[in-house]
Amino acid sequence: MKFSIAKFAKSKYFVPGIVIGLVIFGWLILLIAGLGPFGEEKEKFVSQPTTWSQKEDYVIKETPEGKFVINEKAGLSFKVPEGWRVEMDREEKKANSAGGYWIDLLGPDGKLNEDGLLEKGCGMGIYVEFQKSNVDLVKQEIEFIKDAPEKYITENSKKEVIEISGYPSTKWVVKPKNLEMFKNIEGLKQIEEWVKIEIPVSNEQIIYVDTYFLSDYQEKCLQEFNNFLKTVSIK
C-alpha cells in the first residue's frame, strides 16, 4: 500500500497541481527551517540510476512464531502481523516502467479501491531502493534533525530520528487534511496521518516503510504499525 505520488496521480482523485504539491511538500520543511543540501551542496548529490528489490527477492516463510517475509539480498526480514495478508502481484506493479516494486501488507479488514488506495482497515507498504544519492540525503537529514529537532516540528507535521533494528532512521508524520493545499482533495479527507519511515542501511541501500491511517481506524492501525516496526530485522 505504497502511498506514492505516481499512484495518487493516476487515481480518480487527481487534480492539477497535486503531483507538484506532493513532490515539493517534503522540501518545504527544510526550506522553512533553512536546512538541507542546497546551493553548492547540491553537487554532492548527483543522481545515479535507481534500482529496487523485485518480487523474486522476497520469500514468505511460515514458522512456529508466525509468518515472515525475508529478503536476503537486502538483509531484511519482518513478521507479518497476525491475520494480515501479503500482496505482491497487483497489476500496477507489473506495469511500473521505472522498475519500482513494493510489498503490500493488509489487515483482515483492509481493502484497496480500484486505484490501489486504502479505503478501509489497515495497511502498509515496504520497499527497498538502491540509490546512493537518496541514502546520502537521508543520512545528512538525520544529522540535521539531531542538531535541531525543533525545526522539524510544525502544527501538522513532524520529522524525527528513530532507530530501526539498530539503524538511525527518519520518521515523518504528516496530517494532510489539515493542510490548506490538500484539505479540499476528496481522496485525502479520510486520511488522519501519513507516516513514512526511511532506513539508510548502507552507502547505497535504503529501506522504506509507509502507511496512512484512515479516520475510523487510526488508533487500531497505529498500534499495529508500531508493533510491526519492532519485528523488522536488518543485517
N, C-alpha and C positions, 0 to 999 in steps of 0.2 A: 504494500500500500504506500508506494513512494509518492508523496505529495509533491510532484515536481512541477516546474514551470511549464515544461513541454506538455505534460498530461493535462494541466489546467487549461492551457491554451487550446487544446483540441476538444475540450468539453463544451457542452451547450451553455455553460455559464461564462464563457469567454466574452469579454468586451474589449474594445480597443484600448490599449494602454495598460492592461493588466500585466502582460508579459514584461513590459518595460518596468512597471512598478515593482514586480516581484524580484527582478534582477537587481535593481538599484537599492531596494529596501535594506538589504544586508549591509551595503556600504554606507548608508546614511548614518547609522550609529557611529561608525568610525569617523566619518567626515565631521559630524557634530562634535565628537569628542576630540577632534584634532589628531587622531591616531591613524595608523595604517601605512602600508607601503606605497606612498605616493611620490610624485616628483622624481628625483634622482633614484630613489629606492626601487622604482618600477623595473629598472633594468635587471635587477636580481631575480625577477620572477617571469622570465621569458617562458611562455607556454611550450610544453613538449607534447607529443601525441599522447592521448589518454586512452588507456585500456581498462577493462573491468573483468572481474571474475565472471565466468559464464556458468550456465546451468550444469555442465559436466564437472565443474569444480566442487559442487555441493553434493554431499551424501547425507541421507536421512538414516539414522541408526536408532533402532529400538533397544533399550536397555532396561534392566530391572528398576533403574532410577527414573525412567521416563524416556521420552523421545528427544533425540539430539540432532542438530544439523551440524555437519563438520565440513570445513573447507581446509584441507591440508595445505594447499598451495598458499593460502593466506594466513595459515596458522590460527584459524578462527574456529571456535565451536560455541554453541549456545543451546540451552534447553528450551524446547517448545513448551509454552505454558500448557498446563493440564487442560485437555478438552479442545485445544486450539488446532487448527489445520494449517498446513504449509501449502502455498500455491506457487507453482514455478512455471506454469505453462500458458499464461494468458497470451492471446494473440498480439496484443500491443507490444509485448516484449520481443516476440519474434520479428515484429515489423520495425523495431528500433534501428534505423540505419546507422546511427552513431556507434552502435555496438554496446550501448549501456544495458545492464542486466541487474535485476534485483529480485529478492525473495519477498513474498508477502506472507505474513502471519496473520491469521484472522481468528477471532474468538468464536465461541459456539454460536453466538447470535450475530456475528459480523457479516455484513452484506455490502457488496460493492454495487454501484449503479452501472448503467451501460457505458459510462465514461471511465470506469475504473476508480471512481472516487467513493470513499467510505460514506454510506448513508445510514448505517445502523450498527450498533455494537462497537467492538474494539478491534483495532488492527494496527500493524506497524510494518515498516519496510526496512530491509537490511541490504546493503550493497558494499562491494569492495572496489576501490578505484586505485589505479596505479598512475600517478601523476605527480612528479616531483614539485612542480611549482605550487600546486594546491597544498601539498604537505608543508612546504616552506611557509606559505601564508598562514596556515593554521598554527604552526609552531610559533611563529612570530606573534600571532594574536594571543596565544596563551601567555606569552611573556608580557604583552601589553596589559592584559586583564589582571595578571598577578600584581603588576606595578600600580595600577589604578582601577581597582574593581568597581568603584563608584561611578566611573564614567561609562560603564556598560549596563547601567540600570536606568530605565525610563519608566514612565507610567504604564506603558503597555508592552514592554519587552525587557528581557534580562538575559545577559550572556555571562556565564561564569565558567570557571575551571573546575572540573571534577576528575575523578580517577576511575578508569575502567580497566580492570584486570592489570593494575599496576601502571597503566599508561595515562599521563596527563591528557585530558580531552576537553573540548568545549561543549557546553550545553547551552543551547539557545532556545528560549521560550518566548513566543510572541502571541499576543491576543489580537488576531487580525480584525475581528468585527468591531473592535473599539477604535480602530484607526480610520481617520477620515477618508483616506484614499481607497479603503476596502469596504467600508461599512454598508454601502448600498449594493454590493455584489451578492446576488442571491446565493451562489454556491458557498459563500463564506459565513453566512448568517448563523449557521448551526455549529460552527467551529469555535469552541471556547478558547482553546490553546493549540498552537502548533509547536512541536518540540523536535529539535534536531541535535543529534549527538555526532561530533566529529572526533575520530580517534586516529591521530597520526601514529602509525606503528613503526615505520622505517623511513628511510630517506625518500622513498618513492611510493609507499603504500599508505592508504588512509581508508578507514572503515567508517561507514555512515549508518546511523540508525535514526529513522524518523517516524513520527506518528502525529496524529492530531486527535483531540478529544472533542466529541460532539456533546452538545449541551446536556442531553439526557443521560450521558454515560461517563461524564468526566471523572467523578470520584472512583468509580469501579475501574476504569481504564488506566487512570493514573497509578493506582495500586498495582495493577497487572504489569504495567510498563516498568515501574521501579523494581519489582520482583524479578522481571526478566533481565534487567541490566546486571543484576547480581550473578546471573548464570553465565554471562559472557566470559569466555576464556580466550586469551590471545597469547600465543607462544612466540 
